Amino acid sequence: MTIRIRDAVEADVEGIARAHVQGWRESYKSFLSPEALAGLSVEERVQLWQRALAEPEPRARLLVAEADDGEIVGFIRGGPIRGQGVDLLGTDAEIYAIYLLDKVKRQGIGRRLMAGVFDHLAAHGIRSVALWVLKDNLPARHFYESLGGTSGAEQSFDLRGQMVTEVAYRFELPPEG
């Protein structure tokens, strides 16, 4: 299966929403309760991604990983840091979300997605990027460390009725040029 990485378009919204929900269910099944995962809604995610595409931030980028058959099997969105966690992250930008379906993990697609957003951010003069990952999600943490990410601040909160802890990972981007 060949996977193409490209910028998302409005027609991708439902595919992104499906990958978002399925990605959550696959990636977090060992950490979150079945009730929390069952409460996820493709329809809610469609609305979230419609808003993201309707009000684009020029320095942000939303990429999709598309299979030969047109299925969205992963995506990433990153851009300027948002209000939540600004002090804890201490970076210029953040990865808001990155998800891959289990069937395409460990094929270099995550690296390609991250590189696409990192290159875009660096081209906009951004030098540091961070993201939040569940502390218990060791496969994701190892992935971020393999890309040169360093762990930092932690925060705990209620996620769909369950207390979880996230850890921040920071990446330094090389100067453009």
Contacts in CASP RR format, 6 or more apart in sequence:
PFRMAT RR
TARGET T0000
AUTHOR 0000-0000-0000
METHOD contacts of the structure
MODEL  1
MTIRIRDAVEADVEGIARAHVQGWRESYKSFLSPEALAGLSVEERVQLWQ
RALAEPEPRARLLVAEADDGEIVGFIRGGPIRGQGVDLLGTDAEIYAIYL
LDKVKRQGIGRRLMAGVFDHLAAHGIRSVALWVLKDNLPARHFYESLGGT
SGAEQSFDLRGQMVTEVAYRFELPPEG
1 67 0 8 1.000
1 68 0 8 1.000
1 104 0 8 1.000
2 67 0 8 1.000
2 68 0 8 1.000
3 65 0 8 1.000
3 66 0 8 1.000
3 67 0 8 1.000
3 73 0 8 1.000
3 104 0 8 1.000
3 107 0 8 1.000
3 109 0 8 1.000
3 112 0 8 1.000
4 65 0 8 1.000
4 66 0 8 1.000
5 63 0 8 1.000
5 64 0 8 1.000
5 65 0 8 1.000
5 66 0 8 1.000
5 109 0 8 1.000
5 112 0 8 1.000
5 113 0 8 1.000
5 116 0 8 1.000
6 63 0 8 1.000
6 64 0 8 1.000
6 66 0 8 1.000
7 61 0 8 1.000
7 62 0 8 1.000
7 63 0 8 1.000
7 64 0 8 1.000
8 16 0 8 1.000
8 53 0 8 1.000
8 62 0 8 1.000
8 63 0 8 1.000
8 64 0 8 1.000
8 75 0 8 1.000
9 53 0 8 1.000
10 50 0 8 1.000
10 53 0 8 1.000
12 64 0 8 1.000
12 72 0 8 1.000
13 46 0 8 1.000
13 49 0 8 1.000
13 50 0 8 1.000
13 53 0 8 1.000
14 42 0 8 1.000
14 46 0 8 1.000
15 71 0 8 1.000
15 72 0 8 1.000
16 45 0 8 1.000
16 49 0 8 1.000
16 62 0 8 1.000
16 64 0 8 1.000
16 72 0 8 1.000
16 74 0 8 1.000
16 75 0 8 1.000
17 42 0 8 1.000
17 43 0 8 1.000
17 45 0 8 1.000
17 46 0 8 1.000
17 48 0 8 1.000
17 49 0 8 1.000
18 42 0 8 1.000
18 45 0 8 1.000
18 72 0 8 1.000
19 72 0 8 1.000
19 73 0 8 1.000
19 74 0 8 1.000
19 75 0 8 1.000
19 99 0 8 1.000
19 101 0 8 1.000
20 45 0 8 1.000
20 49 0 8 1.000
20 75 0 8 1.000
20 97 0 8 1.000
20 99 0 8 1.000
21 40 0 8 1.000
21 41 0 8 1.000
21 42 0 8 1.000
21 45 0 8 1.000
22 101 0 8 1.000
23 74 0 8 1.000
23 99 0 8 1.000
23 100 0 8 1.000
23 101 0 8 1.000
23 102 0 8 1.000
24 37 0 8 1.000
24 40 0 8 1.000
24 99 0 8 1.000
25 37 0 8 1.000
25 40 0 8 1.000
26 101 0 8 1.000
26 102 0 8 1.000
27 99 0 8 1.000
27 102 0 8 1.000
27 137 0 8 1.000
27 140 0 8 1.000
28 37 0 8 1.000
28 134 0 8 1.000
28 137 0 8 1.000
29 37 0 8 1.000
30 136 0 8 1.000
31 134 0 8 1.000
31 136 0 8 1.000
31 137 0 8 1.000
31 164 0 8 1.000
32 159 0 8 1.000
32 160 0 8 1.000
32 162 0 8 1.000
32 164 0 8 1.000
33 160 0 8 1.000
33 161 0 8 1.000
33 162 0 8 1.000
35 160 0 8 1.000
36 159 0 8 1.000
36 160 0 8 1.000
36 161 0 8 1.000
36 162 0 8 1.000
39 160 0 8 1.000
52 62 0 8 1.000
52 77 0 8 1.000
53 62 0 8 1.000
57 79 0 8 1.000
57 80 0 8 1.000
58 124 0 8 1.000
59 79 0 8 1.000
59 80 0 8 1.000
59 93 0 8 1.000
59 120 0 8 1.000
59 121 0 8 1.000
59 124 0 8 1.000
59 126 0 8 1.000
60 77 0 8 1.000
60 78 0 8 1.000
60 79 0 8 1.000
60 80 0 8 1.000
60 96 0 8 1.000
61 76 0 8 1.000
61 77 0 8 1.000
61 78 0 8 1.000
61 79 0 8 1.000
61 116 0 8 1.000
61 117 0 8 1.000
61 120 0 8 1.000
61 121 0 8 1.000
62 75 0 8 1.000
62 76 0 8 1.000
62 77 0 8 1.000
62 78 0 8 1.000
63 75 0 8 1.000
63 76 0 8 1.000
63 77 0 8 1.000
63 113 0 8 1.000
63 116 0 8 1.000
63 117 0 8 1.000
64 72 0 8 1.000
64 74 0 8 1.000
64 75 0 8 1.000
65 72 0 8 1.000
65 73 0 8 1.000
65 74 0 8 1.000
65 75 0 8 1.000
65 100 0 8 1.000
65 104 0 8 1.000
65 109 0 8 1.000
65 110 0 8 1.000
65 112 0 8 1.000
65 113 0 8 1.000
66 72 0 8 1.000
66 73 0 8 1.000
67 73 0 8 1.000
67 104 0 8 1.000
73 100 0 8 1.000
73 101 0 8 1.000
73 103 0 8 1.000
73 104 0 8 1.000
73 109 0 8 1.000
74 99 0 8 1.000
74 100 0 8 1.000
74 101 0 8 1.000
74 104 0 8 1.000
74 109 0 8 1.000
74 113 0 8 1.000
75 97 0 8 1.000
75 98 0 8 1.000
75 99 0 8 1.000
75 113 0 8 1.000
76 95 0 8 1.000
76 97 0 8 1.000
76 98 0 8 1.000
76 110 0 8 1.000
76 113 0 8 1.000
76 114 0 8 1.000
76 116 0 8 1.000
76 117 0 8 1.000
77 95 0 8 1.000
77 96 0 8 1.000
77 97 0 8 1.000
77 98 0 8 1.000
77 117 0 8 1.000
78 93 0 8 1.000
78 94 0 8 1.000
78 95 0 8 1.000
78 96 0 8 1.000
78 97 0 8 1.000
78 117 0 8 1.000
78 121 0 8 1.000
78 129 0 8 1.000
79 93 0 8 1.000
79 94 0 8 1.000
79 95 0 8 1.000
79 96 0 8 1.000
79 117 0 8 1.000
79 121 0 8 1.000
79 126 0 8 1.000
80 92 0 8 1.000
80 93 0 8 1.000
80 94 0 8 1.000
80 126 0 8 1.000
81 89 0 8 1.000
81 90 0 8 1.000
81 91 0 8 1.000
81 92 0 8 1.000
81 93 0 8 1.000
81 94 0 8 1.000
81 130 0 8 1.000
82 94 0 8 1.000
82 96 0 8 1.000
85 155 0 8 1.000
88 153 0 8 1.000
88 155 0 8 1.000
88 168 0 8 1.000
89 130 0 8 1.000
89 153 0 8 1.000
89 168 0 8 1.000
89 170 0 8 1.000
90 128 0 8 1.000
90 130 0 8 1.000
90 170 0 8 1.000
91 128 0 8 1.000
91 129 0 8 1.000
91 130 0 8 1.000
91 170 0 8 1.000
92 121 0 8 1.000
92 125 0 8 1.000
92 126 0 8 1.000
92 127 0 8 1.000
92 128 0 8 1.000
92 129 0 8 1.000
93 121 0 8 1.000
93 126 0 8 1.000
93 128 0 8 1.000
93 129 0 8 1.000
93 130 0 8 1.000
94 129 0 8 1.000
94 130 0 8 1.000
94 131 0 8 1.000
94 132 0 8 1.000
95 114 0 8 1.000
95 117 0 8 1.000
95 129 0 8 1.000
95 130 0 8 1.000
95 131 0 8 1.000
98 110 0 8 1.000
98 113 0 8 1.000
98 114 0 8 1.000
98 131 0 8 1.000
100 109 0 8 1.000
100 110 0 8 1.000
100 113 0 8 1.000
110 143 0 8 1.000
111 147 0 8 1.000
114 147 0 8 1.000
117 129 0 8 1.000
118 129 0 8 1.000
118 171 0 8 1.000
118 173 0 8 1.000
121 129 0 8 1.000
121 173 0 8 1.000
122 173 0 8 1.000
122 174 0 8 1.000
122 175 0 8 1.000
122 176 0 8 1.000
123 176 0 8 1.000
125 176 0 8 1.000
126 173 0 8 1.000
127 172 0 8 1.000
127 173 0 8 1.000
127 175 0 8 1.000
128 170 0 8 1.000
128 171 0 8 1.000
128 172 0 8 1.000
128 173 0 8 1.000
129 170 0 8 1.000
129 171 0 8 1.000
129 173 0 8 1.000
130 168 0 8 1.000
130 169 0 8 1.000
130 170 0 8 1.000
130 171 0 8 1.000
131 144 0 8 1.000
131 168 0 8 1.000
131 169 0 8 1.000
132 155 0 8 1.000
132 166 0 8 1.000
132 167 0 8 1.000
132 168 0 8 1.000
132 169 0 8 1.000
133 140 0 8 1.000
133 141 0 8 1.000
133 144 0 8 1.000
133 166 0 8 1.000
133 167 0 8 1.000
133 169 0 8 1.000
134 140 0 8 1.000
134 164 0 8 1.000
134 165 0 8 1.000
134 166 0 8 1.000
134 167 0 8 1.000
135 141 0 8 1.000
135 154 0 8 1.000
135 164 0 8 1.000
135 165 0 8 1.000
135 166 0 8 1.000
135 167 0 8 1.000
136 164 0 8 1.000
136 165 0 8 1.000
141 151 0 8 1.000
141 167 0 8 1.000
141 169 0 8 1.000
144 169 0 8 1.000
144 171 0 8 1.000
145 151 0 8 1.000
145 169 0 8 1.000
147 171 0 8 1.000
148 171 0 8 1.000
149 169 0 8 1.000
149 170 0 8 1.000
149 171 0 8 1.000
150 169 0 8 1.000
150 170 0 8 1.000
151 167 0 8 1.000
151 168 0 8 1.000
151 169 0 8 1.000
152 167 0 8 1.000
152 168 0 8 1.000
152 169 0 8 1.000
152 170 0 8 1.000
153 167 0 8 1.000
153 168 0 8 1.000
154 165 0 8 1.000
154 166 0 8 1.000
154 167 0 8 1.000
154 168 0 8 1.000
155 165 0 8 1.000
155 166 0 8 1.000
155 168 0 8 1.000
156 163 0 8 1.000
156 164 0 8 1.000
156 165 0 8 1.000
156 166 0 8 1.000
157 163 0 8 1.000
157 164 0 8 1.000
157 166 0 8 1.000
158 164 0 8 1.000
END
